[in-house]
């Protein structure tokens, strides 16, 4: 009966009464861990840092940054010319207008949430060079402007003369107009106006600024040009002395412009209604100022609501010639002719 059966008081019962040593070790480790946790030790792995928030680009941001960088180069060039012997009141006036354009365009970017550091970086990089930087139209027939074959100064090259400055102002290319056509209406109108003034500056500096090829806006351009010719026939007829000579010079330029945009010239007045009676030299001067100012301000309207690149360039280059003529009649250049800044 004894067999393998162990009786009372055996070592099995004794072992069941005492915990194994490893339980003591586990208990001691748990106690030590509890103390460490209580003193701030974290057992969990900290989560990865949240992703850096990405800024959403503002509408037309890339185009406006390019325009600001390009305009900054223009202002620097104008300043450089003024520092030399080839400056003068005209270049100073052009720089004043360019600075106003720069102020408005910078403000448009910052108001849209673009950091000033991003704007500064774009200016530091400078405008990207375009492989097709060249006039895209044809010269005005019979233009009295001094033709020039000098190209646009290379990026970073100093501009020291009025001729070089004029070439820089007349350096807008097909890519520029194509990007402008894809912009929102507000940006498109603003930059088209600024670029027309820029081209007017080149005309005033003596550069033969080409007109663009005919576009869908050309009929409206012609319809705006012909009444100007008639108006200045009246201005010349009602003026005397130096004013008469000035009116005849402007009339001659307008006839050339009419031929350039329409291919023909009106041989007889079409009888457009004048805004007021013109029977004296003072009334004639008023007519000259009003008609030229009105034509310049109409440029945005002539471009239409959904203009393509060709229409934008067509109207802007036409307007540039009118702005240059208007300066002779004490109509000052403005930063954004015909557009609301």
LOLUM-451647 format. One record per residue (C-alpha): residue number from 1; x, z, y; residue in one letter. Coordinates in steps of 0.25 Angstrom, whole numbers. Layout:
senu n->NUM&px->X&pz->Z&py->Y&res->A
...
//
This chain:
senu n->1&px->0&pz->0&py->0&res->X
senu n->2&px->12&pz->2&py->9&res->X
senu n->3&px->16&pz->-13&py->9&res->X
senu n->4&px->19&pz->-18&py->23&res->X
senu n->5&px->9&pz->-10&py->30&res->X
senu n->6&px->14&pz->-1&py->40&res->X
senu n->7&px->9&pz->13&py->42&res->X
senu n->8&px->6&pz->22&py->54&res->X
senu n->9&px->17&pz->24&py->63&res->X
senu n->10&px->24&pz->11&py->60&res->X
senu n->11&px->33&pz->3&py->70&res->X
senu n->12&px->22&pz->-7&py->73&res->X
senu n->13&px->13&pz->4&py->79&res->X
senu n->14&px->25&pz->9&py->86&res->X
senu n->15&px->28&pz->-5&py->92&res->X
senu n->16&px->14&pz->-6&py->97&res->X
senu n->17&px->15&pz->7&py->104&res->X
senu n->18&px->27&pz->2&py->113&res->X
senu n->19&px->26&pz->-11&py->122&res->X
senu n->20&px->38&pz->-21&py->119&res->X
senu n->21&px->49&pz->-21&py->129&res->X
senu n->22&px->46&pz->-35&py->134&res->X
senu n->23&px->33&pz->-29&py->140&res->X
senu n->24&px->41&pz->-19&py->148&res->X
senu n->25&px->49&pz->-31&py->153&res->X
senu n->26&px->37&pz->-39&py->157&res->X
senu n->27&px->31&pz->-28&py->164&res->X
senu n->28&px->43&pz->-25&py->172&res->X
senu n->29&px->45&pz->-39&py->176&res->X
senu n->30&px->30&pz->-40&py->180&res->X
senu n->31&px->32&pz->-27&py->189&res->X
senu n->32&px->45&pz->-33&py->195&res->X
senu n->33&px->37&pz->-46&py->198&res->X
senu n->34&px->26&pz->-38&py->204&res->X
senu n->35&px->36&pz->-31&py->214&res->X
senu n->36&px->42&pz->-44&py->218&res->X
senu n->37&px->28&pz->-51&py->220&res->X
senu n->38&px->24&pz->-39&py->228&res->X
senu n->39&px->37&pz->-41&py->237&res->X
senu n->40&px->33&pz->-55&py->241&res->X
senu n->41&px->39&pz->-64&py->229&res->X
senu n->42&px->30&pz->-76&py->227&res->X
senu n->43&px->29&pz->-82&py->214&res->X
senu n->44&px->21&pz->-94&py->217&res->X
senu n->45&px->29&pz->-107&py->223&res->X
senu n->46&px->26&pz->-109&py->237&res->X
senu n->47&px->17&pz->-122&py->240&res->X
senu n->48&px->24&pz->-134&py->246&res->X
senu n->49&px->24&pz->-136&py->261&res->X
senu n->50&px->12&pz->-144&py->266&res->X
senu n->51&px->14&pz->-158&py->269&res->X
senu n->52&px->18&pz->-162&py->283&res->X
senu n->53&px->6&pz->-167&py->290&res->X
senu n->54&px->7&pz->-181&py->294&res->X
senu n->55&px->2&pz->-186&py->307&res->X
senu n->56&px->-8&pz->-197&py->308&res->X
senu n->57&px->-3&pz->-209&py->316&res->X
senu n->58&px->-10&pz->-211&py->329&res->X
senu n->59&px->-18&pz->-224&py->332&res->X
senu n->60&px->-8&pz->-235&py->335&res->X
senu n->61&px->3&pz->-225&py->335&res->X
senu n->62&px->14&pz->-235&py->330&res->X
senu n->63&px->10&pz->-245&py->340&res->X
senu n->64&px->10&pz->-235&py->351&res->X
senu n->65&px->24&pz->-229&py->347&res->X
senu n->66&px->30&pz->-243&py->347&res->X
senu n->67&px->24&pz->-246&py->361&res->X
senu n->68&px->29&pz->-232&py->366&res->X
senu n->69&px->43&pz->-235&py->361&res->X
senu n->70&px->43&pz->-249&py->366&res->X
senu n->71&px->38&pz->-245&py->380&res->X
senu n->72&px->49&pz->-234&py->380&res->X
senu n->73&px->59&pz->-245&py->379&res->X
senu n->74&px->53&pz->-253&py->390&res->X
senu n->75&px->53&pz->-240&py->399&res->X
senu n->76&px->68&pz->-238&py->396&res->X
senu n->77&px->71&pz->-253&py->399&res->X
senu n->78&px->64&pz->-252&py->412&res->X
senu n->79&px->72&pz->-240&py->416&res->X
senu n->80&px->84&pz->-247&py->412&res->X
senu n->81&px->81&pz->-259&py->421&res->X
senu n->82&px->78&pz->-249&py->432&res->X
senu n->83&px->91&pz->-242&py->430&res->X
senu n->84&px->99&pz->-256&py->433&res->X
senu n->85&px->98&pz->-266&py->444&res->X
senu n->86&px->87&pz->-274&py->438&res->X
senu n->87&px->76&pz->-264&py->440&res->X
senu n->88&px->66&pz->-264&py->452&res->X
senu n->89&px->52&pz->-260&py->455&res->X
senu n->90&px->46&pz->-269&py->445&res->X
senu n->91&px->54&pz->-262&py->433&res->X
senu n->92&px->50&pz->-248&py->439&res->X
senu n->93&px->36&pz->-252&py->439&res->X
senu n->94&px->36&pz->-257&py->425&res->X
senu n->95&px->43&pz->-244&py->420&res->X
senu n->96&px->32&pz->-236&py->427&res->X
senu n->97&px->21&pz->-244&py->419&res->X
senu n->98&px->29&pz->-243&py->406&res->X
senu n->99&px->31&pz->-228&py->408&res->X
senu n->100&px->16&pz->-227&py->410&res->X
senu n->101&px->13&pz->-235&py->397&res->X
senu n->102&px->23&pz->-226&py->390&res->X
senu n->103&px->16&pz->-213&py->395&res->X
senu n->104&px->2&pz->-218&py->390&res->X
senu n->105&px->7&pz->-223&py->377&res->X
senu n->106&px->14&pz->-210&py->374&res->X
senu n->107&px->2&pz->-202&py->378&res->X
senu n->108&px->-7&pz->-211&py->369&res->X
senu n->109&px->2&pz->-207&py->357&res->X
senu n->110&px->3&pz->-192&py->360&res->X
senu n->111&px->-12&pz->-191&py->362&res->X
senu n->112&px->-14&pz->-197&py->348&res->X
senu n->113&px->-5&pz->-186&py->342&res->X
senu n->114&px->8&pz->-194&py->341&res->X
senu n->115&px->20&pz->-184&py->342&res->X
senu n->116&px->29&pz->-186&py->354&res->X
senu n->117&px->41&pz->-186&py->343&res->X
senu n->118&px->35&pz->-198&py->337&res->X
senu n->119&px->34&pz->-205&py->350&res->X
senu n->120&px->48&pz->-201&py->354&res->X
senu n->121&px->53&pz->-206&py->340&res->X
senu n->122&px->46&pz->-220&py->342&res->X
senu n->123&px->52&pz->-221&py->356&res->X
senu n->124&px->66&pz->-218&py->350&res->X
senu n->125&px->65&pz->-228&py->339&res->X
senu n->126&px->61&pz->-238&py->349&res->X
senu n->127&px->51&pz->-250&py->347&res->X
senu n->128&px->54&pz->-258&py->335&res->X
senu n->129&px->59&pz->-272&py->337&res->X
senu n->130&px->50&pz->-284&py->333&res->X
senu n->131&px->56&pz->-296&py->328&res->X
senu n->132&px->46&pz->-305&py->336&res->X
senu n->133&px->49&pz->-299&py->349&res->X
senu n->134&px->46&pz->-311&py->358&res->X
senu n->135&px->36&pz->-317&py->368&res->X
senu n->136&px->24&pz->-323&py->360&res->X
senu n->137&px->18&pz->-332&py->370&res->X
senu n->138&px->22&pz->-343&py->379&res->X
senu n->139&px->27&pz->-342&py->394&res->X
senu n->140&px->17&pz->-344&py->405&res->X
senu n->141&px->18&pz->-359&py->410&res->X
senu n->142&px->26&pz->-360&py->423&res->X
senu n->143&px->29&pz->-345&py->424&res->X
senu n->144&px->38&pz->-341&py->435&res->X
senu n->145&px->44&pz->-329&py->427&res->X
senu n->146&px->58&pz->-330&py->423&res->X
senu n->147&px->59&pz->-334&py->409&res->X
senu n->148&px->69&pz->-326&py->400&res->X
senu n->149&px->74&pz->-328&py->387&res->X
senu n->150&px->79&pz->-314&py->385&res->X
senu n->151&px->74&pz->-307&py->373&res->X
senu n->152&px->69&pz->-293&py->372&res->X
senu n->153&px->80&pz->-282&py->372&res->X
senu n->154&px->84&pz->-277&py->359&res->X
senu n->155&px->79&pz->-263&py->355&res->X
senu n->156&px->88&pz->-253&py->362&res->X
senu n->157&px->95&pz->-263&py->371&res->X
senu n->158&px->95&pz->-259&py->386&res->X
senu n->159&px->86&pz->-267&py->395&res->X
senu n->160&px->93&pz->-268&py->409&res->X
senu n->161&px->87&pz->-280&py->416&res->X
senu n->162&px->73&pz->-284&py->420&res->X
senu n->163&px->74&pz->-296&py->411&res->X
senu n->164&px->77&pz->-288&py->399&res->X
senu n->165&px->66&pz->-278&py->403&res->X
senu n->166&px->56&pz->-290&py->404&res->X
senu n->167&px->60&pz->-295&py->390&res->X
senu n->168&px->57&pz->-281&py->385&res->X
senu n->169&px->44&pz->-281&py->391&res->X
senu n->170&px->40&pz->-294&py->385&res->X
senu n->171&px->45&pz->-291&py->371&res->X
senu n->172&px->31&pz->-288&py->365&res->X
senu n->173&px->30&pz->-297&py->352&res->X
senu n->174&px->19&pz->-301&py->342&res->X
senu n->175&px->20&pz->-288&py->334&res->X
senu n->176&px->17&pz->-280&py->346&res->X
senu n->177&px->4&pz->-287&py->349&res->X
senu n->178&px->0&pz->-287&py->334&res->X
senu n->179&px->2&pz->-272&py->333&res->X
senu n->180&px->-6&pz->-270&py->346&res->X
senu n->181&px->-17&pz->-278&py->341&res->X
senu n->182&px->-18&pz->-269&py->329&res->X
senu n->183&px->-19&pz->-256&py->338&res->X
senu n->184&px->-32&pz->-249&py->342&res->X
senu n->185&px->-39&pz->-254&py->355&res->X
senu n->186&px->-34&pz->-243&py->364&res->X
senu n->187&px->-19&pz->-245&py->360&res->X
senu n->188&px->-21&pz->-260&py->360&res->X
senu n->189&px->-26&pz->-261&py->374&res->X
senu n->190&px->-16&pz->-251&py->380&res->X
senu n->191&px->-4&pz->-257&py->374&res->X
senu n->192&px->-9&pz->-272&py->377&res->X
senu n->193&px->-10&pz->-267&py->392&res->X
senu n->194&px->4&pz->-261&py->392&res->X
senu n->195&px->10&pz->-273&py->385&res->X
senu n->196&px->4&pz->-282&py->395&res->X
senu n->197&px->10&pz->-274&py->407&res->X
senu n->198&px->23&pz->-274&py->399&res->X
senu n->199&px->23&pz->-290&py->399&res->X
senu n->200&px->19&pz->-290&py->414&res->X
senu n->201&px->31&pz->-282&py->417&res->X
senu n->202&px->39&pz->-293&py->410&res->X
senu n->203&px->32&pz->-304&py->418&res->X
senu n->204&px->35&pz->-296&py->431&res->X
senu n->205&px->50&pz->-295&py->427&res->X
senu n->206&px->51&pz->-310&py->426&res->X
senu n->207&px->49&pz->-313&py->411&res->X
senu n->208&px->41&pz->-325&py->407&res->X
senu n->209&px->31&pz->-317&py->398&res->X
senu n->210&px->24&pz->-327&py->389&res->X
senu n->211&px->9&pz->-327&py->387&res->X
senu n->212&px->4&pz->-326&py->373&res->X
senu n->213&px->-2&pz->-337&py->364&res->X
senu n->214&px->-17&pz->-339&py->366&res->X
senu n->215&px->-26&pz->-328&py->359&res->X
senu n->216&px->-40&pz->-325&py->358&res->X
senu n->217&px->-39&pz->-318&py->371&res->X
senu n->218&px->-34&pz->-331&py->379&res->X
senu n->219&px->-48&pz->-336&py->383&res->X
senu n->220&px->-50&pz->-322&py->390&res->X
senu n->221&px->-36&pz->-323&py->396&res->X
senu n->222&px->-39&pz->-337&py->402&res->X
senu n->223&px->-53&pz->-332&py->407&res->X
senu n->224&px->-46&pz->-321&py->415&res->X
senu n->225&px->-34&pz->-330&py->420&res->X
senu n->226&px->-43&pz->-341&py->426&res->X
senu n->227&px->-50&pz->-332&py->436&res->X
senu n->228&px->-37&pz->-326&py->441&res->X
senu n->229&px->-32&pz->-340&py->444&res->X
senu n->230&px->-45&pz->-343&py->453&res->X
senu n->231&px->-44&pz->-329&py->459&res->X
senu n->232&px->-29&pz->-332&py->464&res->X
senu n->233&px->-33&pz->-345&py->469&res->X
senu n->234&px->-43&pz->-337&py->478&res->X
senu n->235&px->-32&pz->-327&py->481&res->X
senu n->236&px->-22&pz->-337&py->485&res->X
senu n->237&px->-32&pz->-345&py->494&res->X
senu n->238&px->-36&pz->-332&py->501&res->X
senu n->239&px->-22&pz->-326&py->503&res->X
senu n->240&px->-11&pz->-329&py->514&res->X
senu n->241&px->4&pz->-327&py->516&res->X
senu n->242&px->11&pz->-320&py->505&res->X
senu n->243&px->-2&pz->-316&py->497&res->X
senu n->244&px->-5&pz->-331&py->496&res->X
senu n->245&px->8&pz->-334&py->490&res->X
senu n->246&px->7&pz->-323&py->481&res->X
senu n->247&px->-7&pz->-327&py->477&res->X
senu n->248&px->-2&pz->-342&py->474&res->X
senu n->249&px->9&pz->-337&py->466&res->X
senu n->250&px->-1&pz->-328&py->457&res->X
senu n->251&px->-10&pz->-340&py->456&res->X
senu n->252&px->1&pz->-349&py->451&res->X
senu n->253&px->5&pz->-338&py->441&res->X
senu n->254&px->-10&pz->-337&py->436&res->X
senu n->255&px->-12&pz->-352&py->435&res->X
senu n->256&px->1&pz->-352&py->426&res->X
senu n->257&px->-5&pz->-341&py->418&res->X
senu n->258&px->-19&pz->-348&py->417&res->X
senu n->259&px->-12&pz->-360&py->412&res->X
senu n->260&px->-4&pz->-352&py->402&res->X
senu n->261&px->-16&pz->-345&py->396&res->X
senu n->262&px->-26&pz->-357&py->396&res->X
senu n->263&px->-18&pz->-369&py->396&res->X
senu n->264&px->-25&pz->-374&py->408&res->X
senu n->265&px->-27&pz->-371&py->423&res->X
senu n->266&px->-40&pz->-371&py->431&res->X
senu n->267&px->-40&pz->-382&py->441&res->X
senu n->268&px->-52&pz->-377&py->449&res->X
senu n->269&px->-56&pz->-362&py->451&res->X
senu n->270&px->-67&pz->-358&py->441&res->X
senu n->271&px->-74&pz->-350&py->452&res->X
senu n->272&px->-73&pz->-336&py->446&res->X
senu n->273&px->-80&pz->-326&py->455&res->X
senu n->274&px->-70&pz->-317&py->463&res->X
senu n->275&px->-72&pz->-302&py->463&res->X
senu n->276&px->-74&pz->-302&py->479&res->X
senu n->277&px->-73&pz->-312&py->490&res->X
senu n->278&px->-59&pz->-317&py->494&res->X
senu n->279&px->-58&pz->-321&py->508&res->X
senu n->280&px->-45&pz->-314&py->513&res->X
senu n->281&px->-31&pz->-311&py->508&res->X
senu n->282&px->-35&pz->-297&py->506&res->X
senu n->283&px->-46&pz->-301&py->497&res->X
senu n->284&px->-37&pz->-311&py->490&res->X
senu n->285&px->-27&pz->-300&py->487&res->X
senu n->286&px->-38&pz->-291&py->481&res->X
senu n->287&px->-43&pz->-303&py->472&res->X
senu n->288&px->-29&pz->-305&py->467&res->X
senu n->289&px->-27&pz->-290&py->464&res->X
senu n->290&px->-41&pz->-288&py->457&res->X
senu n->291&px->-41&pz->-301&py->449&res->X
senu n->292&px->-27&pz->-298&py->443&res->X
senu n->293&px->-30&pz->-284&py->441&res->X
senu n->294&px->-43&pz->-287&py->434&res->X
senu n->295&px->-36&pz->-297&py->425&res->X
senu n->296&px->-25&pz->-288&py->421&res->X
senu n->297&px->-36&pz->-277&py->417&res->X
senu n->298&px->-43&pz->-287&py->409&res->X
senu n->299&px->-32&pz->-288&py->399&res->X
senu n->300&px->-38&pz->-278&py->389&res->X
senu n->301&px->-51&pz->-285&py->389&res->X
senu n->302&px->-45&pz->-299&py->387&res->X
senu n->303&px->-39&pz->-294&py->374&res->X
senu n->304&px->-52&pz->-291&py->368&res->X
senu n->305&px->-56&pz->-280&py->359&res->X
senu n->306&px->-49&pz->-284&py->346&res->X
senu n->307&px->-37&pz->-292&py->351&res->X
senu n->308&px->-26&pz->-298&py->342&res->X
senu n->309&px->-12&pz->-298&py->345&res->X
senu n->310&px->-12&pz->-312&py->352&res->X
senu n->311&px->-24&pz->-308&py->361&res->X
senu n->312&px->-17&pz->-295&py->365&res->X
senu n->313&px->-4&pz->-302&py->369&res->X
senu n->314&px->-11&pz->-314&py->375&res->X
senu n->315&px->-18&pz->-305&py->385&res->X
senu n->316&px->-7&pz->-295&py->388&res->X
senu n->317&px->3&pz->-307&py->391&res->X
senu n->318&px->-7&pz->-313&py->400&res->X
senu n->319&px->-10&pz->-300&py->407&res->X
senu n->320&px->5&pz->-298&py->409&res->X
senu n->321&px->6&pz->-310&py->418&res->X
senu n->322&px->-6&pz->-305&py->426&res->X
senu n->323&px->-1&pz->-291&py->428&res->X
senu n->324&px->12&pz->-297&py->433&res->X
senu n->325&px->5&pz->-306&py->443&res->X
senu n->326&px->-4&pz->-294&py->447&res->X
senu n->327&px->8&pz->-286&py->451&res->X
senu n->328&px->11&pz->-296&py->463&res->X
senu n->329&px->-3&pz->-292&py->468&res->X
senu n->330&px->0&pz->-277&py->468&res->X
senu n->331&px->-7&pz->-274&py->455&res->X
senu n->332&px->3&pz->-265&py->448&res->X
senu n->333&px->6&pz->-265&py->433&res->X
senu n->334&px->-1&pz->-255&py->425&res->X
senu n->335&px->3&pz->-248&py->412&res->X
senu n->336&px->-10&pz->-253&py->404&res->X
senu n->337&px->-16&pz->-264&py->412&res->X
senu n->338&px->-31&pz->-266&py->408&res->X
senu n->339&px->-31&pz->-255&py->398&res->X
senu n->340&px->-35&pz->-240&py->398&res->X
senu n->341&px->-23&pz->-231&py->396&res->X
//
